[in-house]
Amino acid sequence: MAKAGTRGLIATLKTTALAVMLGATLFGTQAMAVEEPAYKAVLQKGAFEVRDYPALVVAEVTVSGDQKEAAGKGFRLLAGYIFGGNTRRQSIAMTAPVAQAPASEKIAMTAPVTQIQTAGEWVVRFTMPSAYSMATLPKPNDPKVQLRALPPTRFAVLKFSGLAGKDDVAARTVELEKLVRANQLRPVGPASLAQYDPPWTLWFMRRNEVMLPVAP
């Protein structure tokens, strides 16, 4: 009986694991439909890239705490804005998933979510969909959420998968800085962490990047 029970438990665990992996795959496929900022690749060497981004409009908040805590705080505030926490009373279609806003305007989710450490605090940033400009975006209801226009920027980027914990990000940032020096590039700002996947994505399927602005 004990062996039969053990076999049943193992079968259940295998079935559960398969369901989790299937769900992650489905959600991952859906996440790939989310709009990402367009860029031109200037240099590609494996996981290292140099990219030129056009002018972008972002919504951002400044929050305190450690990296994980700040990411959670910032994400909740920005999600509140794009999912209806704004002044315009209009319904528009979402890009992923497709939905209609019954009351306030819903702004399409984009990827990645960007996090930058500045003077003991963190700036958490969503890039707005390309269909919007500063003039056409609705005003956030929460004064913590700020809209900003960013100029065209060249970034050195190092791609990596897995969890983006504090130590992982620090190690990848050091590696990126070495690659920047080796390719005779000059940093012009702080490094940022970009994360592309929802939190339920399995660790080995997650897309992360550390990004460093460099002189053109």
Contacts in CASP RR format, 6 or more apart in sequence:
PFRMAT RR
TARGET T0000
AUTHOR 0000-0000-0000
METHOD contacts of the structure
MODEL  1
MAKAGTRGLIATLKTTALAVMLGATLFGTQAMAVEEPAYKAVLQKGAFEV
RDYPALVVAEVTVSGDQKEAAGKGFRLLAGYIFGGNTRRQSIAMTAPVAQ
APASEKIAMTAPVTQIQTAGEWVVRFTMPSAYSMATLPKPNDPKVQLRAL
PPTRFAVLKFSGLAGKDDVAARTVELEKLVRANQLRPVGPASLAQYDPPW
TLWFMRRNEVMLPVAP
20 202 0 8 1.000
21 202 0 8 1.000
24 200 0 8 1.000
24 201 0 8 1.000
24 202 0 8 1.000
24 205 0 8 1.000
27 198 0 8 1.000
27 200 0 8 1.000
27 201 0 8 1.000
28 197 0 8 1.000
28 198 0 8 1.000
28 201 0 8 1.000
28 205 0 8 1.000
30 96 0 8 1.000
30 97 0 8 1.000
31 96 0 8 1.000
31 111 0 8 1.000
31 196 0 8 1.000
31 197 0 8 1.000
31 198 0 8 1.000
31 201 0 8 1.000
33 95 0 8 1.000
33 96 0 8 1.000
34 95 0 8 1.000
34 96 0 8 1.000
34 108 0 8 1.000
34 109 0 8 1.000
34 110 0 8 1.000
34 111 0 8 1.000
35 95 0 8 1.000
35 96 0 8 1.000
35 108 0 8 1.000
35 110 0 8 1.000
35 111 0 8 1.000
35 129 0 8 1.000
35 130 0 8 1.000
36 110 0 8 1.000
36 111 0 8 1.000
36 112 0 8 1.000
36 196 0 8 1.000
37 53 0 8 1.000
37 54 0 8 1.000
37 56 0 8 1.000
37 110 0 8 1.000
37 127 0 8 1.000
37 130 0 8 1.000
38 53 0 8 1.000
38 54 0 8 1.000
38 130 0 8 1.000
39 51 0 8 1.000
39 52 0 8 1.000
39 53 0 8 1.000
39 54 0 8 1.000
39 155 0 8 1.000
40 51 0 8 1.000
40 52 0 8 1.000
41 49 0 8 1.000
41 50 0 8 1.000
41 51 0 8 1.000
42 50 0 8 1.000
42 51 0 8 1.000
42 52 0 8 1.000
42 154 0 8 1.000
43 49 0 8 1.000
43 50 0 8 1.000
43 183 0 8 1.000
44 50 0 8 1.000
45 179 0 8 1.000
47 158 0 8 1.000
47 159 0 8 1.000
47 160 0 8 1.000
48 156 0 8 1.000
48 157 0 8 1.000
48 158 0 8 1.000
48 159 0 8 1.000
48 176 0 8 1.000
48 179 0 8 1.000
49 156 0 8 1.000
49 157 0 8 1.000
49 159 0 8 1.000
50 154 0 8 1.000
50 155 0 8 1.000
50 156 0 8 1.000
50 157 0 8 1.000
50 183 0 8 1.000
50 185 0 8 1.000
50 214 0 8 1.000
51 154 0 8 1.000
51 155 0 8 1.000
51 157 0 8 1.000
52 152 0 8 1.000
52 153 0 8 1.000
52 154 0 8 1.000
52 216 0 8 1.000
53 152 0 8 1.000
53 153 0 8 1.000
53 154 0 8 1.000
53 155 0 8 1.000
54 152 0 8 1.000
55 149 0 8 1.000
55 150 0 8 1.000
55 151 0 8 1.000
55 152 0 8 1.000
56 127 0 8 1.000
56 128 0 8 1.000
56 149 0 8 1.000
56 150 0 8 1.000
57 127 0 8 1.000
57 128 0 8 1.000
57 132 0 8 1.000
57 133 0 8 1.000
57 134 0 8 1.000
57 137 0 8 1.000
57 147 0 8 1.000
57 148 0 8 1.000
57 149 0 8 1.000
57 150 0 8 1.000
58 114 0 8 1.000
58 125 0 8 1.000
58 126 0 8 1.000
58 127 0 8 1.000
58 128 0 8 1.000
58 147 0 8 1.000
58 148 0 8 1.000
58 150 0 8 1.000
59 78 0 8 1.000
59 81 0 8 1.000
59 82 0 8 1.000
59 125 0 8 1.000
59 126 0 8 1.000
59 128 0 8 1.000
59 137 0 8 1.000
59 140 0 8 1.000
59 145 0 8 1.000
59 146 0 8 1.000
59 147 0 8 1.000
59 148 0 8 1.000
60 78 0 8 1.000
60 123 0 8 1.000
60 124 0 8 1.000
60 125 0 8 1.000
60 126 0 8 1.000
60 145 0 8 1.000
60 146 0 8 1.000
60 148 0 8 1.000
61 73 0 8 1.000
61 74 0 8 1.000
61 77 0 8 1.000
61 78 0 8 1.000
61 123 0 8 1.000
61 124 0 8 1.000
61 144 0 8 1.000
61 145 0 8 1.000
61 146 0 8 1.000
62 118 0 8 1.000
62 121 0 8 1.000
62 122 0 8 1.000
62 123 0 8 1.000
62 144 0 8 1.000
63 70 0 8 1.000
63 73 0 8 1.000
63 74 0 8 1.000
63 77 0 8 1.000
63 121 0 8 1.000
63 122 0 8 1.000
63 124 0 8 1.000
64 70 0 8 1.000
64 73 0 8 1.000
64 120 0 8 1.000
64 121 0 8 1.000
64 122 0 8 1.000
65 73 0 8 1.000
65 121 0 8 1.000
65 122 0 8 1.000
66 166 0 8 1.000
67 115 0 8 1.000
67 117 0 8 1.000
67 122 0 8 1.000
67 165 0 8 1.000
67 166 0 8 1.000
67 169 0 8 1.000
67 193 0 8 1.000
68 165 0 8 1.000
68 166 0 8 1.000
70 115 0 8 1.000
70 121 0 8 1.000
70 122 0 8 1.000
70 124 0 8 1.000
71 113 0 8 1.000
71 115 0 8 1.000
71 122 0 8 1.000
71 124 0 8 1.000
71 195 0 8 1.000
72 124 0 8 1.000
73 124 0 8 1.000
74 122 0 8 1.000
74 124 0 8 1.000
75 113 0 8 1.000
75 124 0 8 1.000
77 124 0 8 1.000
77 142 0 8 1.000
77 144 0 8 1.000
77 145 0 8 1.000
78 113 0 8 1.000
78 124 0 8 1.000
78 125 0 8 1.000
78 126 0 8 1.000
78 145 0 8 1.000
80 142 0 8 1.000
81 107 0 8 1.000
81 140 0 8 1.000
81 141 0 8 1.000
81 142 0 8 1.000
81 145 0 8 1.000
82 106 0 8 1.000
82 107 0 8 1.000
82 108 0 8 1.000
82 109 0 8 1.000
82 126 0 8 1.000
83 106 0 8 1.000
83 107 0 8 1.000
84 101 0 8 1.000
84 103 0 8 1.000
84 104 0 8 1.000
84 105 0 8 1.000
84 106 0 8 1.000
84 107 0 8 1.000
85 104 0 8 1.000
85 140 0 8 1.000
85 141 0 8 1.000
85 142 0 8 1.000
86 104 0 8 1.000
86 105 0 8 1.000
86 107 0 8 1.000
86 138 0 8 1.000
86 139 0 8 1.000
86 140 0 8 1.000
86 141 0 8 1.000
87 138 0 8 1.000
87 139 0 8 1.000
87 140 0 8 1.000
87 141 0 8 1.000
88 104 0 8 1.000
88 105 0 8 1.000
88 138 0 8 1.000
88 139 0 8 1.000
89 103 0 8 1.000
89 104 0 8 1.000
89 105 0 8 1.000
90 101 0 8 1.000
90 104 0 8 1.000
90 105 0 8 1.000
90 138 0 8 1.000
91 100 0 8 1.000
91 101 0 8 1.000
91 102 0 8 1.000
91 103 0 8 1.000
91 105 0 8 1.000
91 106 0 8 1.000
92 100 0 8 1.000
92 101 0 8 1.000
92 105 0 8 1.000
92 106 0 8 1.000
92 107 0 8 1.000
93 99 0 8 1.000
93 100 0 8 1.000
94 100 0 8 1.000
94 101 0 8 1.000
94 106 0 8 1.000
94 108 0 8 1.000
94 109 0 8 1.000
95 108 0 8 1.000
95 109 0 8 1.000
95 129 0 8 1.000
96 108 0 8 1.000
96 109 0 8 1.000
99 106 0 8 1.000
100 106 0 8 1.000
104 138 0 8 1.000
105 138 0 8 1.000
107 128 0 8 1.000
107 129 0 8 1.000
107 132 0 8 1.000
107 137 0 8 1.000
107 138 0 8 1.000
108 129 0 8 1.000
108 131 0 8 1.000
109 126 0 8 1.000
110 126 0 8 1.000
110 127 0 8 1.000
110 128 0 8 1.000
110 129 0 8 1.000
111 196 0 8 1.000
111 197 0 8 1.000
112 127 0 8 1.000
112 194 0 8 1.000
112 195 0 8 1.000
112 196 0 8 1.000
112 207 0 8 1.000
112 209 0 8 1.000
113 124 0 8 1.000
113 125 0 8 1.000
113 126 0 8 1.000
113 194 0 8 1.000
113 195 0 8 1.000
113 196 0 8 1.000
114 124 0 8 1.000
114 125 0 8 1.000
114 126 0 8 1.000
114 127 0 8 1.000
114 192 0 8 1.000
114 193 0 8 1.000
114 194 0 8 1.000
114 211 0 8 1.000
115 122 0 8 1.000
115 123 0 8 1.000
115 124 0 8 1.000
115 125 0 8 1.000
115 192 0 8 1.000
115 193 0 8 1.000
115 194 0 8 1.000
115 195 0 8 1.000
116 122 0 8 1.000
116 123 0 8 1.000
116 125 0 8 1.000
116 190 0 8 1.000
116 191 0 8 1.000
116 192 0 8 1.000
116 193 0 8 1.000
117 123 0 8 1.000
117 190 0 8 1.000
118 190 0 8 1.000
128 137 0 8 1.000
128 147 0 8 1.000
134 147 0 8 1.000
134 149 0 8 1.000
137 147 0 8 1.000
139 147 0 8 1.000
140 146 0 8 1.000
140 147 0 8 1.000
153 213 0 8 1.000
154 213 0 8 1.000
154 214 0 8 1.000
154 215 0 8 1.000
154 216 0 8 1.000
155 211 0 8 1.000
155 212 0 8 1.000
155 213 0 8 1.000
155 214 0 8 1.000
156 176 0 8 1.000
156 179 0 8 1.000
156 180 0 8 1.000
156 183 0 8 1.000
156 185 0 8 1.000
156 187 0 8 1.000
156 211 0 8 1.000
156 212 0 8 1.000
156 213 0 8 1.000
156 214 0 8 1.000
157 176 0 8 1.000
157 209 0 8 1.000
157 210 0 8 1.000
157 211 0 8 1.000
157 212 0 8 1.000
158 172 0 8 1.000
158 175 0 8 1.000
158 176 0 8 1.000
158 179 0 8 1.000
158 209 0 8 1.000
158 210 0 8 1.000
159 207 0 8 1.000
159 208 0 8 1.000
159 209 0 8 1.000
160 168 0 8 1.000
160 172 0 8 1.000
160 208 0 8 1.000
160 209 0 8 1.000
160 210 0 8 1.000
161 204 0 8 1.000
161 205 0 8 1.000
161 206 0 8 1.000
161 207 0 8 1.000
161 208 0 8 1.000
162 168 0 8 1.000
162 203 0 8 1.000
162 204 0 8 1.000
162 206 0 8 1.000
162 208 0 8 1.000
163 203 0 8 1.000
163 206 0 8 1.000
164 193 0 8 1.000
164 195 0 8 1.000
164 206 0 8 1.000
164 208 0 8 1.000
169 193 0 8 1.000
169 210 0 8 1.000
172 208 0 8 1.000
172 210 0 8 1.000
173 191 0 8 1.000
173 210 0 8 1.000
173 212 0 8 1.000
176 191 0 8 1.000
176 210 0 8 1.000
176 212 0 8 1.000
177 187 0 8 1.000
177 191 0 8 1.000
177 212 0 8 1.000
180 186 0 8 1.000
180 187 0 8 1.000
180 212 0 8 1.000
180 214 0 8 1.000
185 214 0 8 1.000
185 215 0 8 1.000
186 214 0 8 1.000
186 215 0 8 1.000
187 212 0 8 1.000
187 213 0 8 1.000
187 214 0 8 1.000
188 213 0 8 1.000
188 214 0 8 1.000
188 215 0 8 1.000
189 212 0 8 1.000
189 213 0 8 1.000
190 212 0 8 1.000
191 210 0 8 1.000
191 211 0 8 1.000
191 212 0 8 1.000
192 210 0 8 1.000
192 211 0 8 1.000
192 212 0 8 1.000
193 208 0 8 1.000
193 209 0 8 1.000
193 210 0 8 1.000
193 211 0 8 1.000
194 208 0 8 1.000
194 209 0 8 1.000
194 210 0 8 1.000
194 211 0 8 1.000
195 206 0 8 1.000
195 207 0 8 1.000
195 208 0 8 1.000
196 206 0 8 1.000
196 207 0 8 1.000
196 208 0 8 1.000
196 209 0 8 1.000
197 205 0 8 1.000
197 206 0 8 1.000
197 207 0 8 1.000
END
